[in-house]
């Protein structure tokens, strides 16, 4: 299992989440809600757990 931290604007995070959900090489186990980064209202972070699917 991989634990991934994504960081960006809310629009960037939504865009990349769609890419992750369409990929059939791994399964998304969990995606956290966006957390605001300290010192900015523009950037957020999301934590994603993924598992590799073996074909």
PDB file with one MODEL, atoms N, CA, C and O in Angstrom:
MODEL        1
ATOM      1  N   UNK A   1       0.842  -1.176   0.000  1.00  0.00           N
ATOM      2  CA  UNK A   1       0.000   0.000   0.000  1.00  0.00           C
ATOM      3  C   UNK A   1       0.888   1.240   0.000  1.00  0.00           C
ATOM      4  O   UNK A   1       1.916   1.294   0.675  1.00  0.00           O
ATOM      5  N   UNK A   2       0.470   2.217  -0.763  1.00  0.00           N
ATOM      6  CA  UNK A   2       1.145   3.510  -0.785  1.00  0.00           C
ATOM      7  C   UNK A   2       0.299   4.550  -0.075  1.00  0.00           C
ATOM      8  O   UNK A   2      -0.925   4.564  -0.208  1.00  0.00           O
ATOM      9  N   UNK A   3       0.945   5.410   0.669  1.00  0.00           N
ATOM     10  CA  UNK A   3       0.290   6.558   1.280  1.00  0.00           C
ATOM     11  C   UNK A   3       0.851   7.790   0.575  1.00  0.00           C
ATOM     12  O   UNK A   3       2.054   8.046   0.606  1.00  0.00           O
ATOM     13  N   UNK A   4      -0.041   8.543  -0.059  1.00  0.00           N
ATOM     14  CA  UNK A   4       0.380   9.657  -0.895  1.00  0.00           C
ATOM     15  C   UNK A   4      -0.196  10.951  -0.340  1.00  0.00           C
ATOM     16  O   UNK A   4      -1.364  11.007   0.044  1.00  0.00           O
ATOM     17  N   UNK A   5       0.622  11.975  -0.301  1.00  0.00           N
ATOM     18  CA  UNK A   5       0.156  13.307   0.086  1.00  0.00           C
ATOM     19  C   UNK A   5       0.116  14.158  -1.175  1.00  0.00           C
ATOM     20  O   UNK A   5       1.132  14.332  -1.848  1.00  0.00           O
ATOM     21  N   UNK A   6      -1.056  14.683  -1.489  1.00  0.00           N
ATOM     22  CA  UNK A   6      -1.226  15.579  -2.624  1.00  0.00           C
ATOM     23  C   UNK A   6      -1.387  16.995  -2.092  1.00  0.00           C
ATOM     24  O   UNK A   6      -1.998  17.211  -1.045  1.00  0.00           O
ATOM     25  N   UNK A   7      -0.841  17.943  -2.811  1.00  0.00           N
ATOM     26  CA  UNK A   7      -0.912  19.328  -2.371  1.00  0.00           C
ATOM     27  C   UNK A   7      -1.198  20.213  -3.573  1.00  0.00           C
ATOM     28  O   UNK A   7      -0.558  20.078  -4.616  1.00  0.00           O
ATOM     29  N   UNK A   8      -2.156  21.115  -3.429  1.00  0.00           N
ATOM     30  CA  UNK A   8      -2.488  22.030  -4.516  1.00  0.00           C
ATOM     31  C   UNK A   8      -3.752  22.804  -4.202  1.00  0.00           C
ATOM     32  O   UNK A   8      -4.241  22.780  -3.072  1.00  0.00           O
ATOM     33  N   UNK A   9      -4.277  23.489  -5.203  1.00  0.00           N
ATOM     34  CA  UNK A   9      -5.544  24.199  -5.031  1.00  0.00           C
ATOM     35  C   UNK A   9      -6.677  23.175  -5.013  1.00  0.00           C
ATOM     36  O   UNK A   9      -6.479  22.025  -5.406  1.00  0.00           O
ATOM     37  N   UNK A  10      -7.844  23.578  -4.568  1.00  0.00           N
ATOM     38  CA  UNK A  10      -8.965  22.638  -4.528  1.00  0.00           C
ATOM     39  C   UNK A  10      -9.317  22.145  -5.934  1.00  0.00           C
ATOM     40  O   UNK A  10      -9.667  20.978  -6.109  1.00  0.00           O
ATOM     41  N   UNK A  11      -9.228  23.018  -6.927  1.00  0.00           N
ATOM     42  CA  UNK A  11      -9.506  22.591  -8.307  1.00  0.00           C
ATOM     43  C   UNK A  11      -8.484  21.578  -8.797  1.00  0.00           C
ATOM     44  O   UNK A  11      -8.851  20.606  -9.459  1.00  0.00           O
ATOM     45  N   UNK A  12      -7.216  21.783  -8.488  1.00  0.00           N
ATOM     46  CA  UNK A  12      -6.172  20.836  -8.882  1.00  0.00           C
ATOM     47  C   UNK A  12      -6.372  19.485  -8.204  1.00  0.00           C
ATOM     48  O   UNK A  12      -6.180  18.440  -8.826  1.00  0.00           O
ATOM     49  N   UNK A  13      -6.756  19.505  -6.938  1.00  0.00           N
ATOM     50  CA  UNK A  13      -6.980  18.259  -6.205  1.00  0.00           C
ATOM     51  C   UNK A  13      -8.172  17.494  -6.764  1.00  0.00           C
ATOM     52  O   UNK A  13      -8.120  16.269  -6.871  1.00  0.00           O
ATOM     53  N   UNK A  14      -9.248  18.195  -7.123  1.00  0.00           N
ATOM     54  CA  UNK A  14     -10.413  17.545  -7.733  1.00  0.00           C
ATOM     55  C   UNK A  14     -10.048  16.947  -9.085  1.00  0.00           C
ATOM     56  O   UNK A  14     -10.451  15.828  -9.401  1.00  0.00           O
ATOM     57  N   UNK A  15      -9.290  17.688  -9.881  1.00  0.00           N
ATOM     58  CA  UNK A  15      -8.852  17.226 -11.198  1.00  0.00           C
ATOM     59  C   UNK A  15      -8.025  15.940 -11.073  1.00  0.00           C
ATOM     60  O   UNK A  15      -8.252  14.975 -11.804  1.00  0.00           O
ATOM     61  N   UNK A  16      -7.064  15.938 -10.141  1.00  0.00           N
ATOM     62  CA  UNK A  16      -6.199  14.775 -10.008  1.00  0.00           C
ATOM     63  C   UNK A  16      -6.935  13.587  -9.400  1.00  0.00           C
ATOM     64  O   UNK A  16      -6.629  12.438  -9.720  1.00  0.00           O
ATOM     65  N   UNK A  17      -7.894  13.852  -8.533  1.00  0.00           N
ATOM     66  CA  UNK A  17      -8.693  12.754  -7.960  1.00  0.00           C
ATOM     67  C   UNK A  17      -9.420  12.003  -9.071  1.00  0.00           C
ATOM     68  O   UNK A  17      -9.488  10.774  -9.042  1.00  0.00           O
ATOM     69  N   UNK A  18      -9.962  12.722 -10.044  1.00  0.00           N
ATOM     70  CA  UNK A  18     -10.644  12.078 -11.173  1.00  0.00           C
ATOM     71  C   UNK A  18      -9.682  11.190 -11.958  1.00  0.00           C
ATOM     72  O   UNK A  18     -10.056  10.102 -12.397  1.00  0.00           O
ATOM     73  N   UNK A  19      -8.459  11.648 -12.132  1.00  0.00           N
ATOM     74  CA  UNK A  19      -7.449  10.845 -12.824  1.00  0.00           C
ATOM     75  C   UNK A  19      -7.162   9.561 -12.038  1.00  0.00           C
ATOM     76  O   UNK A  19      -7.080   8.479 -12.620  1.00  0.00           O
ATOM     77  N   UNK A  20      -7.012   9.683 -10.730  1.00  0.00           N
ATOM     78  CA  UNK A  20      -6.759   8.509  -9.892  1.00  0.00           C
ATOM     79  C   UNK A  20      -7.914   7.519  -9.963  1.00  0.00           C
ATOM     80  O   UNK A  20      -7.689   6.312 -10.055  1.00  0.00           O
ATOM     81  N   UNK A  21      -9.139   8.012  -9.921  1.00  0.00           N
ATOM     82  CA  UNK A  21     -10.307   7.137  -9.919  1.00  0.00           C
ATOM     83  C   UNK A  21     -10.467   6.378 -11.237  1.00  0.00           C
ATOM     84  O   UNK A  21     -11.039   5.289 -11.250  1.00  0.00           O
ATOM     85  N   UNK A  22      -9.972   6.934 -12.341  1.00  0.00           N
ATOM     86  CA  UNK A  22     -10.099   6.286 -13.643  1.00  0.00           C
ATOM     87  C   UNK A  22      -9.006   5.255 -13.899  1.00  0.00           C
ATOM     88  O   UNK A  22      -9.136   4.441 -14.814  1.00  0.00           O
ATOM     89  N   UNK A  23      -7.938   5.270 -13.115  1.00  0.00           N
ATOM     90  CA  UNK A  23      -6.814   4.373 -13.335  1.00  0.00           C
ATOM     91  C   UNK A  23      -7.144   2.974 -12.830  1.00  0.00           C
ATOM     92  O   UNK A  23      -7.547   2.814 -11.678  1.00  0.00           O
ATOM     93  N   UNK A  24      -6.979   1.964 -13.672  1.00  0.00           N
ATOM     94  CA  UNK A  24      -7.313   0.590 -13.291  1.00  0.00           C
ATOM     95  C   UNK A  24      -6.108  -0.200 -12.760  1.00  0.00           C
ATOM     96  O   UNK A  24      -6.231  -1.391 -12.473  1.00  0.00           O
ATOM     97  N   UNK A  25      -4.961   0.446 -12.628  1.00  0.00           N
ATOM     98  CA  UNK A  25      -3.775  -0.247 -12.127  1.00  0.00           C
ATOM     99  C   UNK A  25      -3.706  -0.290 -10.604  1.00  0.00           C
ATOM    100  O   UNK A  25      -2.888  -1.017 -10.039  1.00  0.00           O
ATOM    101  N   UNK A  26      -4.549   0.475  -9.946  1.00  0.00           N
ATOM    102  CA  UNK A  26      -4.571   0.461  -8.490  1.00  0.00           C
ATOM    103  C   UNK A  26      -5.967   0.779  -7.987  1.00  0.00           C
ATOM    104  O   UNK A  26      -6.806   1.322  -8.705  1.00  0.00           O
ATOM    105  N   UNK A  27      -6.187   0.422  -6.727  1.00  0.00           N
ATOM    106  CA  UNK A  27      -7.466   0.681  -6.063  1.00  0.00           C
ATOM    107  C   UNK A  27      -7.256   1.760  -5.014  1.00  0.00           C
ATOM    108  O   UNK A  27      -6.298   1.707  -4.243  1.00  0.00           O
ATOM    109  N   UNK A  28      -8.142   2.729  -4.985  1.00  0.00           N
ATOM    110  CA  UNK A  28      -8.094   3.771  -3.968  1.00  0.00           C
ATOM    111  C   UNK A  28      -8.763   3.221  -2.719  1.00  0.00           C
ATOM    112  O   UNK A  28      -9.941   2.865  -2.739  1.00  0.00           O
ATOM    113  N   UNK A  29      -8.007   3.156  -1.639  1.00  0.00           N
ATOM    114  CA  UNK A  29      -8.545   2.652  -0.379  1.00  0.00           C
ATOM    115  C   UNK A  29      -9.208   3.761   0.424  1.00  0.00           C
ATOM    116  O   UNK A  29     -10.235   3.545   1.067  1.00  0.00           O
ATOM    117  N   UNK A  30      -8.616   4.949   0.383  1.00  0.00           N
ATOM    118  CA  UNK A  30      -9.211   6.093   1.089  1.00  0.00           C
ATOM    119  C   UNK A  30      -8.626   7.393   0.549  1.00  0.00           C
ATOM    120  O   UNK A  30      -7.494   7.450   0.069  1.00  0.00           O
ATOM    121  N   UNK A  31      -9.448   8.428   0.648  1.00  0.00           N
ATOM    122  CA  UNK A  31      -9.026   9.788   0.309  1.00  0.00           C
ATOM    123  C   UNK A  31      -9.558  10.701   1.403  1.00  0.00           C
ATOM    124  O   UNK A  31     -10.754  10.692   1.696  1.00  0.00           O
ATOM    125  N   UNK A  32      -8.686  11.481   2.000  1.00  0.00           N
ATOM    126  CA  UNK A  32      -9.099  12.367   3.075  1.00  0.00           C
ATOM    127  C   UNK A  32      -9.800  13.602   2.522  1.00  0.00           C
ATOM    128  O   UNK A  32      -9.756  13.880   1.324  1.00  0.00           O
ATOM    129  N   UNK A  33     -10.437  14.322   3.409  1.00  0.00           N
ATOM    130  CA  UNK A  33     -10.972  15.630   3.069  1.00  0.00           C
ATOM    131  C   UNK A  33      -9.801  16.600   2.916  1.00  0.00           C
ATOM    132  O   UNK A  33      -8.739  16.360   3.490  1.00  0.00           O
ATOM    133  N   UNK A  34      -9.961  17.678   2.166  1.00  0.00           N
ATOM    134  CA  UNK A  34      -8.868  18.655   2.037  1.00  0.00           C
ATOM    135  C   UNK A  34      -8.592  19.363   3.364  1.00  0.00           C
ATOM    136  O   UNK A  34      -9.510  19.804   4.055  1.00  0.00           O
ATOM    137  N   UNK A  35      -7.318  19.459   3.697  1.00  0.00           N
ATOM    138  CA  UNK A  35      -6.872  20.200   4.873  1.00  0.00           C
ATOM    139  C   UNK A  35      -6.178  21.469   4.395  1.00  0.00           C
ATOM    140  O   UNK A  35      -5.331  21.399   3.505  1.00  0.00           O
ATOM    141  N   UNK A  36      -6.514  22.627   4.961  1.00  0.00           N
ATOM    142  CA  UNK A  36      -5.827  23.857   4.528  1.00  0.00           C
ATOM    143  C   UNK A  36      -4.374  23.864   4.990  1.00  0.00           C
ATOM    144  O   UNK A  36      -4.064  23.436   6.102  1.00  0.00           O
ATOM    145  N   UNK A  37      -3.498  24.348   4.136  1.00  0.00           N
ATOM    146  CA  UNK A  37      -2.096  24.506   4.519  1.00  0.00           C
ATOM    147  C   UNK A  37      -1.956  25.750   5.388  1.00  0.00           C
ATOM    148  O   UNK A  37      -2.683  26.728   5.211  1.00  0.00           O
ATOM    149  N   UNK A  38      -1.036  25.706   6.307  1.00  0.00           N
ATOM    150  CA  UNK A  38      -0.812  26.848   7.199  1.00  0.00           C
ATOM    151  C   UNK A  38      -0.272  28.033   6.412  1.00  0.00           C
ATOM    152  O   UNK A  38       0.594  27.887   5.550  1.00  0.00           O
ATOM    153  N   UNK A  39      -0.799  29.199   6.726  1.00  0.00           N
ATOM    154  CA  UNK A  39      -0.282  30.424   6.132  1.00  0.00           C
ATOM    155  C   UNK A  39      -0.843  30.767   4.769  1.00  0.00           C
ATOM    156  O   UNK A  39      -0.412  31.749   4.165  1.00  0.00           O
ATOM    157  N   UNK A  40      -1.807  29.980   4.255  1.00  0.00           N
ATOM    158  CA  UNK A  40      -2.377  30.276   2.944  1.00  0.00           C
ATOM    159  C   UNK A  40      -3.820  29.778   2.880  1.00  0.00           C
ATOM    160  O   UNK A  40      -4.176  28.766   3.484  1.00  0.00           O
ATOM    161  N   UNK A  41      -4.624  30.502   2.146  1.00  0.00           N
ATOM    162  CA  UNK A  41      -6.001  30.070   1.898  1.00  0.00           C
ATOM    163  C   UNK A  41      -6.128  29.431   0.530  1.00  0.00           C
ATOM    164  O   UNK A  41      -7.201  28.947   0.169  1.00  0.00           O
ATOM    165  N   UNK A  42      -5.042  29.420  -0.242  1.00  0.00           N
ATOM    166  CA  UNK A  42      -5.072  28.945  -1.618  1.00  0.00           C
ATOM    167  C   UNK A  42      -4.753  27.458  -1.738  1.00  0.00           C
ATOM    168  O   UNK A  42      -5.350  26.768  -2.564  1.00  0.00           O
ATOM    169  N   UNK A  43      -3.832  26.956  -0.936  1.00  0.00           N
ATOM    170  CA  UNK A  43      -3.345  25.584  -1.089  1.00  0.00           C
ATOM    171  C   UNK A  43      -3.852  24.675   0.020  1.00  0.00           C
ATOM    172  O   UNK A  43      -3.927  25.058   1.188  1.00  0.00           O
ATOM    173  N   UNK A  44      -4.200  23.449  -0.387  1.00  0.00           N
ATOM    174  CA  UNK A  44      -4.717  22.442   0.524  1.00  0.00           C
ATOM    175  C   UNK A  44      -3.932  21.155   0.312  1.00  0.00           C
ATOM    176  O   UNK A  44      -3.185  21.020  -0.656  1.00  0.00           O
ATOM    177  N   UNK A  45      -4.112  20.216   1.230  1.00  0.00           N
ATOM    178  CA  UNK A  45      -3.470  18.912   1.083  1.00  0.00           C
ATOM    179  C   UNK A  45      -4.503  17.822   1.298  1.00  0.00           C
ATOM    180  O   UNK A  45      -5.460  17.987   2.055  1.00  0.00           O
ATOM    181  N   UNK A  46      -4.291  16.707   0.618  1.00  0.00           N
ATOM    182  CA  UNK A  46      -5.167  15.542   0.691  1.00  0.00           C
ATOM    183  C   UNK A  46      -4.278  14.316   0.821  1.00  0.00           C
ATOM    184  O   UNK A  46      -3.218  14.239   0.200  1.00  0.00           O
ATOM    185  N   UNK A  47      -4.710  13.368   1.626  1.00  0.00           N
ATOM    186  CA  UNK A  47      -3.966  12.128   1.816  1.00  0.00           C
ATOM    187  C   UNK A  47      -4.724  10.985   1.141  1.00  0.00           C
ATOM    188  O   UNK A  47      -5.931  10.833   1.325  1.00  0.00           O
ATOM    189  N   UNK A  48      -4.001  10.186   0.357  1.00  0.00           N
ATOM    190  CA  UNK A  48      -4.609   9.098  -0.413  1.00  0.00           C
ATOM    191  C   UNK A  48      -3.872   7.799  -0.104  1.00  0.00           C
ATOM    192  O   UNK A  48      -2.642   7.755  -0.099  1.00  0.00           O
ATOM    193  N   UNK A  49      -4.639   6.745   0.152  1.00  0.00           N
ATOM    194  CA  UNK A  49      -4.081   5.400   0.306  1.00  0.00           C
ATOM    195  C   UNK A  49      -4.480   4.600  -0.925  1.00  0.00           C
ATOM    196  O   UNK A  49      -5.662   4.519  -1.260  1.00  0.00           O
ATOM    197  N   UNK A  50      -3.489   4.003  -1.606  1.00  0.00           N
ATOM    198  CA  UNK A  50      -3.769   3.203  -2.793  1.00  0.00           C
ATOM    199  C   UNK A  50      -3.097   1.842  -2.680  1.00  0.00           C
ATOM    200  O   UNK A  50      -2.060   1.689  -2.034  1.00  0.00           O
ATOM    201  N   UNK A  51      -3.712   0.864  -3.322  1.00  0.00           N
ATOM    202  CA  UNK A  51      -3.193  -0.507  -3.355  1.00  0.00           C
ATOM    203  C   UNK A  51      -3.026  -0.913  -4.821  1.00  0.00           C
ATOM    204  O   UNK A  51      -3.917  -0.686  -5.639  1.00  0.00           O
ATOM    205  N   UNK A  52      -1.904  -1.501  -5.139  1.00  0.00           N
ATOM    206  CA  UNK A  52      -1.641  -1.961  -6.494  1.00  0.00           C
ATOM    207  C   UNK A  52      -2.518  -3.160  -6.826  1.00  0.00           C
ATOM    208  O   UNK A  52      -2.656  -4.083  -6.022  1.00  0.00           O
ATOM    209  N   UNK A  53      -3.106  -3.139  -8.010  1.00  0.00           N
ATOM    210  CA  UNK A  53      -3.888  -4.271  -8.496  1.00  0.00           C
ATOM    211  C   UNK A  53      -3.010  -5.061  -9.456  1.00  0.00           C
ATOM    212  O   UNK A  53      -2.496  -4.514 -10.432  1.00  0.00           O
ATOM    213  N   UNK A  54      -2.847  -6.317  -9.182  1.00  0.00           N
ATOM    214  CA  UNK A  54      -2.017  -7.171 -10.048  1.00  0.00           C
ATOM    215  C   UNK A  54      -2.922  -7.851 -11.060  1.00  0.00           C
ATOM    216  O   UNK A  54      -3.873  -8.540 -10.692  1.00  0.00           O
ATOM    217  N   UNK A  55      -2.623  -7.654 -12.329  1.00  0.00           N
ATOM    218  CA  UNK A  55      -3.433  -8.237 -13.415  1.00  0.00           C
ATOM    219  C   UNK A  55      -2.873  -9.554 -13.858  1.00  0.00           C
ATOM    220  O   UNK A  55      -3.422 -10.187 -14.759  1.00  0.00           O
TER     221      UNK A  55
ENDMDL
END
